[in-house]
Amino acid sequence: MKHLLQLLALVLTFQLYSCSPKEPQVKQPNIIVILADDLGYGDVKAFNPEGKIATPFLDQLASEGMIFTDAHTPSAVCTPTRYGFMTGRYNWRSTLKSGVLTGNSKALIPDSRSTMASVLKAQGYSTAFIGKWHLGWDWATLDGDPLTAEGWGPHDFDQIDFTKPVTHTPNDLGFDYAYGHNGSLDMAPYVYVENGQITAIPDTVTVNKGKYSWWREGPTSPDFDHEKVTPNFFERSIAYIQEQAKEEKPFFLYLALPSPHTPILPPAEWQGKSGLAPYADFMMMIDDYVGQLNEAIKKAGIEENTLIVFTSDNGGSPAAGLDVMQEAGHFSSYIYRGHKADIFEGGHRVPFIAKWPAKIQKGTSRSETICLTDLMATGAELSGYELKDNEGEDSYSLVSLFDANNKVAQFREATVSHSINGSFAIRQGDWKLIMAKGSGGWSFPKPGDPSEAELPDVQLYNLASDPGETNNIYAENGDKVASLKALLSKYIKEGRSTPGAPQSNDQIDGEWKQIGFVE
């Protein structure tokens, strides 16, 4: 009898335990990534209180979520950054070792490579891309041969057959729905492609030679109005959110803005609003649309479990009139040196806002160094996917940082940056080593400038004491130079910067001159 009573007690205890409340399982969040184009760190008030551009809705988004004050793009220009974001892999591991693609360029990402979209789709997400792709796709041609023209000249598109479908599009990389254009908004051809189909055959050639509103000469479709492209992408994205809110499946939306990159085209109602410059007017329009999108999410009833990320693909561009705004007291790069294309902080340090009411405490901030490549692993963790060794080789999940109370001893071992000419830098803690004499980009000293020849081969800065990168202290810190150079070399040779089996970088014809320092 005693044993029977003990057995009954055990059964009762088990039943009580099994019926007790459990930690609720968090539903996979909707994920929206808004990637601005050529938006500087100092162009959002939440990151630059002294900034002269009014950004009330981005500031609101920041106050409703978390800002990352040390966020970086993998490259200081657009195509390679977009590659890094989509694949979780540094862009210089691809065949594009420097520069950017054009509107003519073939697909850079092979269909065999996993992307953030393909991972989320595999985990049950509906996936959509709307905006500027700039990762290449394959146009059909009149003679069936691949395009040979680079895409910079007005007649480089004569070989394209606009009546036929486009191949190797975002749809082949995990997106259920894809709508956008191929290059930057100043790169022809000016046509929209929706799920591999050109929406309207070009029937004219356009060009703009304005100081800030310029775009290159090229074929233009009747439904492609340069001034309306950014509003069009926002409006389509808001409509997509409203539709998906009615569904049970979670969704991933990648809204890739072509702005505030040139052509700078604020509509009439925004012109002169900033009292600063057309770029600032354009930025205020973008801010307003972000507010509309945020409000649409709230009205759709999905705010609580929707992660919104707002960031930029690189720093501000001198083509936007940075000098004019500086004279008025606005600094697009804030306190940082350089701008778009440069290896200096102004080239790749960007604003980064994350809002997710279910998990992110509002009004918080993080100072850890992060990179846009980290979004791949973040999406994987949030969706319950475990990355393989050949996926997201340079991606660290941000999920642990979303809890403002979580003390993270070390988030990522180090971060690699890249300039337009393929120059490297590596950041670890407060230390930054640049494997170049100058900017590697467009600011002084430019590559090839006579003054650059007199400079040391490397630059070492402590960003805690010298955020403006004014004092190169390589000579008195030889051990630090050696250790950072060795770590960068290791990352390059092993094909990854995260733990895992070594991988191969994509090979190119000819010499990869920028890695001459690797032993």
C-alpha positions as CSV (number, residue, x, y, z in Angstrom):
1,M,0.0,0.0,0.0
2,K,2.9,2.4,0.9
3,H,4.4,1.9,-2.5
4,L,1.1,2.4,-4.2
5,L,0.6,5.7,-2.5
6,Q,4.0,6.8,-3.5
7,L,3.3,5.9,-7.1
8,L,0.0,7.8,-7.0
9,A,1.8,10.8,-5.6
10,L,4.4,10.7,-8.3
11,V,1.7,10.5,-11.0
12,L,-0.1,13.4,-9.4
13,T,3.1,15.5,-9.3
14,F,3.8,14.7,-12.9
15,Q,0.3,15.7,-13.9
16,L,0.5,19.0,-12.0
17,Y,3.9,19.8,-13.5
18,S,2.7,19.0,-17.0
19,C,-0.3,21.2,-16.7
20,S,1.5,24.1,-15.1
21,P,2.0,27.2,-17.3
22,K,5.0,27.1,-19.6
23,E,7.1,29.9,-21.0
24,P,5.1,31.0,-24.1
25,Q,6.7,30.4,-27.4
26,V,7.4,33.6,-29.2
27,K,5.9,33.5,-32.7
28,Q,8.3,34.2,-35.5
29,P,8.4,37.9,-36.0
30,N,7.7,39.7,-39.2
31,I,10.9,41.3,-40.4
32,I,11.1,44.6,-42.3
33,V,14.5,46.0,-43.4
34,I,14.6,49.5,-44.8
35,L,17.9,50.2,-46.4
36,A,18.5,53.8,-47.4
37,D,21.0,54.8,-50.0
38,D,23.9,57.2,-49.3
39,L,22.4,58.3,-45.9
40,G,25.1,59.5,-43.5
41,Y,25.4,58.7,-39.8
42,G,24.8,62.4,-39.0
43,D,21.7,62.8,-41.2
44,V,19.3,61.4,-38.5
45,K,18.7,63.6,-35.4
46,A,18.7,60.5,-33.1
47,F,22.3,60.0,-34.0
48,N,23.4,63.7,-34.4
49,P,21.5,66.0,-32.0
50,E,23.2,69.0,-33.6
51,G,22.1,67.9,-37.1
52,K,20.2,70.5,-39.1
53,I,17.8,68.0,-40.9
54,A,14.5,67.5,-39.2
55,T,13.8,63.7,-38.9
56,P,10.9,63.5,-36.4
57,F,9.6,60.1,-37.6
58,L,13.0,58.4,-37.7
59,D,13.5,59.9,-34.2
60,Q,10.2,58.4,-33.2
61,L,11.2,55.0,-34.5
62,A,14.4,55.3,-32.5
63,S,12.5,56.2,-29.3
64,E,10.2,53.2,-29.9
65,G,13.1,50.9,-30.2
66,M,16.9,50.7,-30.0
67,I,19.7,52.6,-31.7
68,F,23.1,51.1,-32.5
69,T,25.7,53.8,-32.3
70,D,28.6,51.7,-33.7
71,A,26.9,50.1,-36.8
72,H,28.9,49.6,-40.0
73,T,28.3,48.5,-43.6
74,P,30.7,45.9,-45.0
75,S,31.6,48.3,-47.7
76,A,31.7,52.1,-48.2
77,V,29.6,51.8,-51.5
78,C,26.3,50.3,-52.4
79,T,26.6,47.1,-54.4
80,P,29.1,45.3,-52.1
81,T,27.1,46.4,-49.0
82,R,23.9,44.9,-50.5
83,Y,25.7,41.7,-51.2
84,G,27.0,41.5,-47.6
85,F,23.5,42.2,-46.2
86,M,21.8,39.6,-48.4
87,T,24.4,36.8,-47.9
88,G,25.9,37.5,-44.5
89,R,29.3,37.2,-46.3
90,Y,31.8,40.0,-46.9
91,N,31.5,41.3,-50.4
92,W,35.2,41.0,-51.2
93,R,34.8,37.2,-51.0
94,S,32.7,37.5,-54.1
95,T,34.1,38.2,-57.6
96,L,33.5,41.9,-57.1
97,K,36.8,42.9,-55.4
98,S,36.2,46.7,-55.8
99,G,33.8,49.2,-57.3
100,V,30.1,48.7,-58.0
101,L,27.8,47.2,-60.6
102,T,25.8,49.1,-63.2
103,G,22.3,48.8,-64.6
104,N,23.8,46.4,-67.2
105,S,25.6,44.1,-64.9
106,K,24.8,40.4,-64.7
107,A,23.8,38.7,-61.5
108,L,26.5,38.8,-58.8
109,I,24.9,36.3,-56.4
110,P,24.7,32.8,-57.8
111,D,21.4,31.0,-57.3
112,S,23.2,28.3,-55.3
113,R,24.2,30.8,-52.5
114,S,21.8,31.1,-49.5
115,T,20.5,34.5,-48.7
116,M,18.5,36.0,-45.9
117,A,15.4,35.7,-48.1
118,S,16.0,32.0,-49.0
119,V,16.6,31.1,-45.3
120,L,13.4,32.9,-44.1
121,K,11.4,31.4,-47.0
122,A,12.6,27.9,-46.0
123,Q,11.3,28.7,-42.5
124,G,7.8,29.5,-43.7
125,Y,8.0,33.2,-44.3
126,S,6.4,35.1,-47.2
127,T,9.2,37.2,-48.7
128,A,9.3,40.4,-50.8
129,F,11.8,42.7,-52.3
130,I,10.8,46.2,-53.3
131,G,13.3,48.8,-54.5
132,K,16.8,49.3,-55.8
133,W,18.4,45.9,-56.4
134,H,21.9,46.8,-57.6
135,L,23.2,43.2,-57.4
136,G,22.8,42.5,-61.1
137,W,20.4,40.4,-63.0
138,D,20.6,38.9,-66.5
139,W,18.8,40.9,-69.3
140,A,17.7,39.1,-72.4
141,T,19.6,40.2,-75.5
142,L,18.6,40.7,-79.2
143,D,21.3,38.3,-80.4
144,G,21.2,35.9,-77.5
145,D,24.8,36.7,-76.5
146,P,25.6,38.1,-73.0
147,L,25.9,41.9,-72.6
148,T,29.4,43.2,-73.2
149,A,28.9,46.9,-72.7
150,E,29.6,48.1,-69.1
151,G,26.6,50.3,-68.7
152,W,28.0,53.7,-68.3
153,G,27.3,55.0,-71.8
154,P,24.0,56.0,-73.5
155,H,24.3,53.2,-76.1
156,D,25.3,50.4,-73.8
157,F,21.7,49.2,-73.7
158,D,21.1,48.8,-77.4
159,Q,21.6,45.1,-77.2
160,I,18.9,44.5,-74.5
161,D,15.7,42.9,-75.6
162,F,13.1,44.5,-73.3
163,T,10.3,42.3,-74.6
164,K,11.6,39.2,-73.0
165,P,11.8,38.1,-69.3
166,V,14.8,38.9,-67.1
167,T,16.6,36.0,-65.5
168,H,18.6,35.5,-62.3
169,T,16.4,38.0,-60.5
170,P,15.7,38.3,-56.7
171,N,13.0,35.7,-57.2
172,D,15.8,33.2,-57.8
173,L,17.4,34.1,-54.4
174,G,14.4,33.5,-52.1
175,F,11.9,36.3,-52.8
176,D,8.3,35.3,-53.5
177,Y,7.7,38.8,-54.8
178,A,10.2,41.2,-56.4
179,Y,9.6,44.6,-57.8
180,G,12.3,47.2,-58.6
181,H,15.1,48.4,-60.8
182,N,18.5,47.1,-61.4
183,G,21.1,49.8,-60.7
184,S,21.1,53.1,-58.9
185,L,18.5,55.7,-59.9
186,D,21.1,57.5,-62.0
187,M,22.0,54.3,-63.9
188,A,20.1,53.3,-67.0
189,P,18.0,51.5,-68.1
190,Y,15.1,53.1,-66.3
191,V,12.6,50.3,-66.2
192,Y,10.8,48.4,-63.5
193,V,11.0,44.6,-63.4
194,E,8.3,42.7,-61.5
195,N,8.8,39.0,-60.9
196,G,11.1,38.8,-63.9
197,Q,8.9,40.7,-66.2
198,I,9.5,44.2,-67.5
199,T,6.4,46.2,-66.6
200,A,6.6,48.6,-69.6
201,I,8.8,48.6,-72.7
202,P,11.0,51.7,-72.8
203,D,9.7,54.1,-75.4
204,T,11.9,57.1,-74.9
205,V,15.4,58.2,-73.8
206,T,15.8,60.5,-70.9
207,V,18.7,62.4,-69.2
208,N,19.0,65.0,-66.5
209,K,22.0,67.3,-66.2
210,G,21.0,69.2,-63.0
211,K,23.6,69.7,-60.3
212,Y,21.9,67.4,-57.8
213,S,19.0,66.0,-59.9
214,W,21.2,64.4,-62.6
215,W,20.9,61.0,-64.1
216,R,22.7,59.3,-67.0
217,E,21.2,59.2,-70.5
218,G,19.3,56.0,-71.2
219,P,16.1,54.1,-72.2
220,T,13.1,54.9,-70.0
221,S,9.8,53.2,-69.7
222,P,6.5,55.2,-69.7
223,D,5.7,54.1,-66.1
224,F,9.1,55.1,-64.8
225,D,9.1,58.7,-63.4
226,H,12.3,59.3,-61.5
227,E,10.7,61.8,-59.1
228,K,8.0,59.2,-58.1
229,V,10.3,56.2,-57.7
230,T,10.9,56.5,-53.9
231,P,7.2,57.3,-53.1
232,N,6.2,54.4,-55.4
233,F,8.4,51.9,-53.4
234,F,7.1,53.2,-50.1
235,E,3.4,53.0,-51.2
236,R,3.9,49.5,-52.6
237,S,5.6,48.4,-49.3
238,I,2.8,49.8,-47.2
239,A,0.2,48.0,-49.4
240,Y,2.2,44.7,-49.0
241,I,2.3,45.1,-45.2
242,Q,-1.4,45.7,-45.1
243,E,-2.0,42.5,-47.2
244,Q,0.4,40.3,-45.2
245,A,-1.1,41.5,-41.9
246,K,-4.3,39.5,-42.8
247,E,-2.3,36.3,-43.3
248,E,-1.1,33.8,-40.6
249,K,2.4,33.4,-42.1
250,P,5.1,35.8,-41.0
251,F,6.7,37.9,-43.7
252,F,10.0,39.4,-44.6
253,L,10.1,42.7,-46.5
254,Y,13.3,44.2,-47.9
255,L,12.6,47.8,-48.9
256,A,15.7,49.0,-50.7
257,L,15.5,52.7,-51.2
258,P,17.2,54.4,-54.1
259,S,17.4,57.6,-52.1
260,P,18.7,60.0,-50.8
261,H,21.3,59.0,-53.5
262,T,21.4,61.1,-56.7
263,P,19.3,62.0,-58.5
264,I,18.0,64.2,-55.5
265,L,14.4,64.8,-56.5
266,P,12.2,66.1,-53.7
267,P,8.7,66.6,-55.0
268,A,7.4,70.2,-55.1
269,E,5.7,70.0,-51.7
270,W,9.1,69.2,-50.1
271,Q,11.3,71.6,-52.0
272,G,12.8,74.2,-49.7
273,K,11.3,72.6,-46.6
274,S,14.7,72.1,-44.9
275,G,16.0,75.6,-45.6
276,L,19.3,73.8,-46.1
277,A,19.8,71.9,-49.4
278,P,17.8,69.7,-51.8
279,Y,19.4,66.7,-50.1
280,A,17.9,67.7,-46.8
281,D,14.5,68.3,-48.4
282,F,14.7,64.8,-49.9
283,M,15.7,63.3,-46.5
284,M,12.7,65.0,-44.9
285,M,10.4,63.3,-47.5
286,I,12.0,59.9,-46.7
287,D,11.5,60.5,-43.0
288,D,7.8,61.3,-43.6
289,Y,7.3,58.1,-45.5
290,V,9.0,56.0,-42.8
291,G,6.5,57.6,-40.4
292,Q,3.6,56.5,-42.7
293,L,5.0,52.9,-42.9
294,N,5.4,52.8,-39.1
295,E,1.8,54.0,-38.7
296,A,0.5,51.4,-41.2
297,I,2.1,48.6,-39.1
298,K,0.4,49.9,-36.0
299,K,-3.0,50.2,-37.7
300,A,-2.6,46.7,-39.2
301,G,-2.4,45.4,-35.6
302,I,1.0,43.7,-36.1
303,E,3.3,46.2,-34.3
304,E,4.1,44.1,-31.3
305,N,5.7,41.2,-33.2
306,T,7.2,43.1,-36.1
307,L,10.9,43.8,-36.2
308,I,11.7,47.0,-38.2
309,V,15.3,47.8,-39.1
310,F,16.2,51.1,-40.6
311,T,19.8,51.7,-41.8
312,S,21.9,52.9,-44.8
313,D,24.2,51.2,-47.3
314,N,27.1,53.6,-46.7
315,G,27.9,57.1,-45.7
316,G,26.8,60.3,-47.3
317,S,28.0,61.2,-50.8
318,P,29.8,64.4,-51.7
319,A,27.5,64.5,-54.8
320,A,24.7,65.5,-52.4
321,G,26.3,68.8,-51.5
322,L,27.9,67.8,-48.2
323,D,30.1,70.9,-48.4
324,V,27.1,73.2,-48.8
325,M,25.5,71.7,-45.7
326,Q,28.7,71.8,-43.7
327,E,28.8,75.6,-44.3
328,A,25.4,75.7,-42.7
329,G,26.5,73.6,-39.7
330,H,25.3,70.2,-40.8
331,F,27.8,67.4,-40.8
332,S,26.5,64.3,-42.6
333,S,29.3,62.1,-41.2
334,Y,28.8,63.7,-37.7
335,I,32.2,63.7,-35.9
336,Y,33.7,61.1,-38.2
337,R,36.3,61.5,-41.0
338,G,35.4,60.9,-44.7
339,H,32.3,60.0,-46.5
340,K,30.9,57.5,-49.0
341,A,33.6,55.4,-50.8
342,D,36.2,55.9,-48.0
343,I,37.8,53.5,-45.6
344,F,37.5,56.1,-42.9
345,E,34.6,55.9,-40.5
346,G,32.4,58.4,-42.5
347,G,32.4,55.9,-45.3
348,H,30.9,52.9,-43.5
349,R,29.6,54.0,-40.0
350,V,25.8,54.3,-40.5
351,P,22.6,54.9,-38.4
352,F,21.0,51.7,-37.4
353,I,17.6,51.5,-35.7
354,A,15.8,48.3,-34.5
355,K,12.2,48.3,-33.2
356,W,10.5,45.2,-32.0
357,P,8.1,45.9,-29.1
358,A,7.8,42.2,-28.1
359,K,11.6,42.0,-27.4
360,I,13.3,45.4,-27.6
361,Q,12.9,47.9,-24.8
362,K,12.0,51.3,-26.2
363,G,14.4,54.2,-25.9
364,T,17.5,52.0,-25.5
365,S,20.9,51.9,-27.2
366,R,23.8,49.6,-27.9
367,S,27.4,50.6,-28.4
368,E,28.7,47.2,-29.6
369,T,30.3,47.1,-33.1
370,I,27.9,45.5,-35.5
371,C,27.8,45.0,-39.3
372,L,25.0,44.8,-41.8
373,T,26.3,41.3,-42.6
374,D,24.9,40.4,-39.2
375,L,21.3,40.5,-40.4
376,M,21.6,37.1,-42.1
377,A,22.3,35.3,-38.9
378,T,19.8,37.4,-37.0
379,G,17.0,36.3,-39.4
380,A,18.2,32.7,-39.2
381,E,18.0,32.7,-35.4
382,L,14.6,34.5,-35.3
383,S,13.2,31.9,-37.7
384,G,14.8,28.9,-36.0
385,Y,17.2,28.1,-38.8
386,E,20.8,26.9,-38.1
387,L,23.3,28.3,-40.6
388,K,25.5,25.8,-42.4
389,D,29.3,26.3,-42.7
390,N,28.9,27.8,-46.2
391,E,26.1,30.2,-45.2
392,G,26.6,33.6,-43.5
393,E,30.3,33.2,-43.1
394,D,30.7,36.7,-41.7
395,S,27.4,37.0,-39.8
396,Y,26.8,37.3,-36.1
397,S,23.2,37.2,-34.8
398,L,22.0,40.5,-33.2
399,V,19.3,38.7,-31.1
400,S,21.4,38.7,-27.9
401,L,21.8,42.5,-28.2
402,F,18.1,43.2,-28.6
403,D,17.7,42.7,-24.8
404,A,19.1,45.9,-23.4
405,N,19.7,44.3,-20.0
406,N,21.8,41.5,-21.5
407,K,25.5,42.2,-20.7
408,V,27.3,40.7,-23.7
409,A,31.0,40.3,-22.9
410,Q,32.1,40.1,-26.6
411,F,29.7,40.2,-29.5
412,R,31.9,39.7,-32.5
413,E,35.6,39.1,-32.6
414,A,36.4,41.8,-35.2
415,T,34.8,43.7,-38.1
416,V,36.3,44.2,-41.6
417,S,35.6,47.3,-43.7
418,H,36.2,47.8,-47.4
419,S,36.5,50.9,-49.6
420,I,35.5,51.5,-53.2
421,N,39.0,50.7,-54.5
422,G,39.1,47.5,-52.4
423,S,41.3,48.7,-49.5
424,F,40.8,46.9,-46.2
425,A,40.5,47.9,-42.6
426,I,39.9,45.8,-39.5
427,R,38.3,46.9,-36.2
428,Q,38.7,45.1,-32.9
429,G,37.6,46.9,-29.8
430,D,38.8,50.5,-29.9
431,W,41.5,49.7,-32.4
432,K,41.3,50.2,-36.2
433,L,44.0,49.2,-38.6
434,I,43.8,50.5,-42.2
435,M,45.8,48.7,-44.9
436,A,46.1,51.8,-47.1
437,K,48.0,55.0,-47.1
438,G,45.0,57.3,-47.6
439,S,41.2,57.2,-47.9
440,G,40.9,54.3,-50.4
441,G,38.1,56.4,-51.8
442,W,37.1,59.9,-52.7
443,S,38.3,62.1,-49.8
444,F,41.8,63.4,-49.4
445,P,44.3,61.8,-49.6
446,K,42.8,59.9,-52.6
447,P,44.5,56.8,-54.1
448,G,47.2,57.9,-56.5
449,D,47.4,61.5,-55.1
450,P,51.0,62.6,-55.2
451,S,50.9,63.4,-51.4
452,E,49.9,59.8,-50.7
453,A,53.3,58.6,-51.7
454,E,54.8,60.2,-48.6
455,L,52.5,58.5,-46.2
456,P,53.0,55.3,-44.2
457,D,51.7,52.0,-45.7
458,V,49.3,51.5,-42.9
459,Q,47.2,53.6,-40.5
460,L,46.3,52.7,-36.9
461,Y,43.8,54.6,-34.8
462,N,42.3,54.3,-31.4
463,L,38.7,55.3,-32.0
464,A,38.0,55.8,-28.2
465,S,40.5,58.6,-27.9
466,D,40.5,59.6,-31.6
467,P,37.2,59.0,-33.3
468,G,38.1,61.5,-36.0
469,E,41.1,59.3,-37.1
470,T,43.4,62.3,-37.0
471,N,46.5,60.7,-35.3
472,N,48.1,57.7,-37.0
473,I,49.8,55.9,-34.1
474,Y,51.1,52.8,-36.0
475,A,54.8,53.6,-35.3
476,E,54.5,53.3,-31.5
477,N,52.1,50.3,-31.6
478,G,53.9,47.7,-33.7
479,D,52.5,44.8,-31.8
480,K,49.0,46.0,-32.3
481,V,49.6,46.5,-36.0
482,A,51.0,43.0,-36.3
483,S,48.2,41.3,-34.4
484,L,45.4,43.0,-36.3
485,K,47.1,42.4,-39.6
486,A,47.4,38.7,-38.7
487,L,43.7,38.5,-37.8
488,L,42.7,40.2,-41.0
489,S,44.9,37.8,-43.0
490,K,43.4,34.9,-41.2
491,Y,39.9,36.0,-42.1
492,I,40.8,36.4,-45.7
493,K,42.6,33.1,-46.0
494,E,40.0,31.0,-44.2
495,G,37.0,32.4,-46.1
496,R,35.1,33.4,-42.9
497,S,35.3,35.5,-39.8
498,T,32.9,33.4,-37.7
499,P,33.6,30.0,-36.1
500,G,33.3,27.1,-38.5
501,A,35.0,25.2,-41.3
502,P,37.2,27.2,-43.6
503,Q,35.5,28.3,-46.9
504,S,36.8,29.5,-50.3
505,N,36.7,33.0,-51.6
506,D,35.4,33.5,-55.1
507,Q,38.3,33.5,-57.6
508,I,38.9,36.1,-60.3
509,D,41.0,36.3,-63.4
510,G,44.2,38.2,-62.6
511,E,45.8,39.3,-59.4
512,W,43.8,40.4,-56.3
513,K,46.2,43.3,-55.7
514,Q,44.5,44.6,-52.5
515,I,45.6,41.5,-50.5
516,G,49.3,41.8,-51.1
517,F,49.8,42.2,-47.4
518,V,48.6,38.6,-46.7
519,E,51.5,36.3,-46.0
